[in-house]
Each structure stands twice: as structure tokens, then as C-alpha cells.
Amino acid sequence: MLRSTLVLMLLLVALPAFGQERSSRARVSANGTYSVRLVEQTGKCTLEVSKESGPVWTLKQCVGGVDDLYFVSNDGERVWILFPLAPKGTKKLPGKKYKKVPAWANTVVAEEYDRQGRVQERRLLSFVGLREVSEVRELGQHLKWLEGVLGVPGKGPRLTDAGRIEFETVGGKSHQLTF
């Protein structure tokens, strides 16, 4: 009896939390004019690009999660998303060069979006060389590949004054993404 009462109370407390809005950390463009964030609410997502005066454009699509990293361009027209805890890919790459490379190395780790949708995507092997694949950390069905996030030592991804995204991968190599 006590157990069923406790379960009922927990359900009553938890139900309002299911409908609550969750959002990613808002990130500001290099010039400070625009901000970007992802808002999740009951299975629906919206990518929002805003100015101080209010929303500029939205994309009603689940383009990532609230824990991913979002970066907006200085003109507010494009957004890069980095997936620090990327879901493992399952499609093996063709060719002799990739014979010893695991299928998960082909996973998408970054995507660029504009008002209409996805512009481009980058896969793990775009940033991590074949020799550094062994340094990527596997967590069940996900990969940790970025330095400075999720407990991986190093300097985290950042937006420079020039409007470029700079980051280091677990192999120690520096990379840049431009809008």
C-alpha cells in the first residue's frame, strides 16, 4: 500500500515535467548581434535565431539536442551545430583505405543549417585522421571526439572574433569551421 502511494505521488510530481520546455544554452554571434538556441517541448523542436528585439527566424525541426553546441554567423543566416556526444554511425566506408576503420567512424559530428534546412554536414573522419580514430572514446552508442567538453581535457570549442569556430579533436589537432 505504501509503495503504490509513493509511486502515485511520484507520477503526479513527474507529469508536469514531461510537458516542460527544455532549451540549449543560447550562444551569441561573434559580433554580439544574434543568438541561437534549440528549444524542445514534448517531442517537437525549434531552432531559434534571435536579435535583441526578438526572433529573426526559426526552423521547426529537431536538428540536435539541448546538450549540443550551437554557433550562429555574424549575419544571423547560418548556424553550425557540433555534436560532442555523437550517435555512432553504422555505415562502413567502402575501399581498401577504410578496411580497418570501424563503421562508427563514419558518423556525422557537425551540421550547418540556414532558414530552409541543412546546408552541409561533416563526418568524424573529416576531423579525426585514421591514426587518431583509436583516441575517440566510445560510450555505448555514442562517441566523444571533442576536447574541452564532456570531461575530455583540453580547450572547448569557441567562436573567434573573425566569426570562425575553432576546436580541437581528441587527436590534438586544431580545426576551424567557417559560415
N, C-alpha and C positions, 0 to 999 in steps of 0.2 A: 504494500500500500504506500509506504513512504517512498519507495523507488519510483512508482508511477506518478506520484505527486511531484517529485523532483523533476522527472522527465517533462511533465506538462508545463511546469514553471519555466524550465529552460527553453522549451519551444516557444512559449509566449514572449520571452525576452528576445529570442533569436529572430523571430519572424520579421519584426520591423527592420532588422539589419539587412535582410535579403533585398529589400527594395531601396536601400540607401545608395546614393551616388558615391562612386569612388573615382578619383582622378589622379593622373600622373602629376609629378612635380612640374609646375609651369616653368618654362625656360624662356629667356629673353634673347632676342637677336643681338648681334654684336654692336649695332648702333643704338640699342635700347628702345627702338620704336615698336617692335612686335613681340608678342609672346605666343607660345604654343603649349597645348596640353591635350591629353586624351581623357575623355570622360566616359566612364562605364556606368550603366544603370540597367539592371535586370536584363542582361543578355544583349543590350544594344550599346553601341559605341559611337562616339562622335569625336573627331579630331577638330579642335578649335584653334584658329589663328586669330588673335585679337590685337587691338591697339588699346591705348588707354581709354579711348572714347567708346570702345565696345567691340563686338565681334566683327571681323573683316570677312572671313569665310569659314565654312565648316564642311567637313566630309563625313557623311553618316556611314561609317564603315569601321569595322574592327581592324585597325591597321597594326595593332600591337597590344601591349598590356600596360597597366599603370606603373609597372616596375621597369619598363624600357626607357631609353634615353631619347628625348626629342630635341631637335635643333631646328630653328627657323632662320631663313635667309634675311638679309637686311631689307629687302623689298617686300617681305611677307608672302611671297608667292610660292616658295618651296620649303619642304620640311624633310630632313633626314631623320630616320629612326635607327638607332643601334639596339640590337637585342643582346644584352650582356649574358643572358641565360637563354641561349637559342635552342629551340627544339631540334633534336637530331634529324638529319636528312636520312633518307633510306635509299636513294637512287645512286647506285655505283657509277662512277665515271668511266667512260669507255677508253680504251687504248692501253698500250703497254706501260706508258709512263705512270698510270694510276693503278697498276695491278696490285701493289701492296698498300694502297691508300684505302682506309675504311670508307664505307658508304656515307657515314655521318660527316665526313669532311666536306661533303657537297652541300651542306645546309646553308640557308640564307641567313646572314647575320646583320645585314643593313639594307634599308629600302629608302628610296626617295619618292615623295608624293607632292602633287600640286592639287589645285582645286578639282580637277577631273578624276584623279586617282593615281595609281602607281606610275612613276616615270621610269625608274630603274631599280635593280636590286644587285646586291653584291653577295657573293658566297664566301665561305670561310677561306677557301684556297686563294681568294683574291688578296688576302691579308697575311695569311699564315703559310709559309713555304712548306714544301713536302718534308723537309728536315725538321721543322718545328711542330708538325702535327702531333708528335708524341707528347708535347708540352701542354696541349689542350686538355683541360680537366673535364672528365665525364661525370655527370651526376644523374644517374638513372637514364631518363630520356632527354636530357638537356646537356649543353656544353657551356663551359666557362672559358672564354677566349680573350677577354679584355683585361688589361692591367688596371688597377685602381678601383675596381668595383667588385662587389660580392666576395670580399675577403681576399682577393688576389692583390698582393703587394704591388705598388707602383703608382704612377700618376694617372688619375682618371681622365676620361675624355673631356675635352674642353673646346669652346668656341673662341677663336682668336679675334683680335681687333680687325683683322683683314677679312673676317667672315668665313674662315675655313674651320673645319672640325679636325682637331688633332687628337690622336690617341696612339697608345702602344698596345701591341698584342702580347700574348704570353711568351712568344719567342723573343721579345725585347725589341722588335722592330717598330719604328715610328711610321705612322701613316697619316694622310690628310684626305679629307673629302671636301669637294667644293660644290656649291649650289649651281 
